[in-house]
Structures are given as C-alpha cells and as structure tokens.
Amino acid sequence: MAGLLVRKGINYVKSKEFRDYLMSTHFWGPVANWGLPIAAMNDMKKSPEIISGRMTFGLKRRKSKLASCRIKDLPTKGHLCRNTDLTVTAQPQDTLLNKDHLIF
C-alpha cells in the first residue's frame, strides 16, 4: 500500500502537469511573497551589532506606507503576508533602539 502511494507520488513529480505548476505564478507567487517575512524572522535572531540602522528604518517606513494602502481586491492571505512582514520588520528596529538606548 505504501509502495503504491510512493510510486504514484514519484510519477506525479515526474509528470508534465507538475512541471507546469512549478513554472507557474501559482507556485512562485506565494514563495516570493512569504520569502521576505521568513527572512525577516530569521533576522530577528541576529545580534544588534550587525543591524543597519539606516536600512532598518528605511525598510520599516516603506513597508508601513505599503501596509497603509488599501487594496480592495487583495485576498486575506495578501493582507496576512503584509502584516506579518511589517511586524517582523519592526523587531530589528526595536532591538537597535534598545541597544542604543534611544527613545522616540
């Protein structure tokens, strides 16, 4: 039974339909959308000494401006991705401010 499922899975991965799916925006669109928030989540673990203040503040400002835009046709997953990206981008800024004891 398990061998049959594995064989079907391998055949599907080798099929033209799967290759077409991998080359479509239905696959790469979400990968690109979630790539930046995942990278930002990884950056949350970085040391404050390697955080670029100018880049962090510029990125946060740009993403805040983008998040404030209201797009009617953006699906809920799009809003979730935007808000996740904005939230995890704010964390290195907070780390940098705490390190330098700056208060705004």
Buried (B, 14 or more C-beta within 10 A) or exposed (E): EEEEEEEEEEEEEEEEEEEEEEEEEEEEEEEEBBEBBEEBBEBEEEEEEEBEBEEBBEBBEEBEEEBEEEEEEEEEEEEEBBEBBBBBBBBBBEBBBEEEEEEE
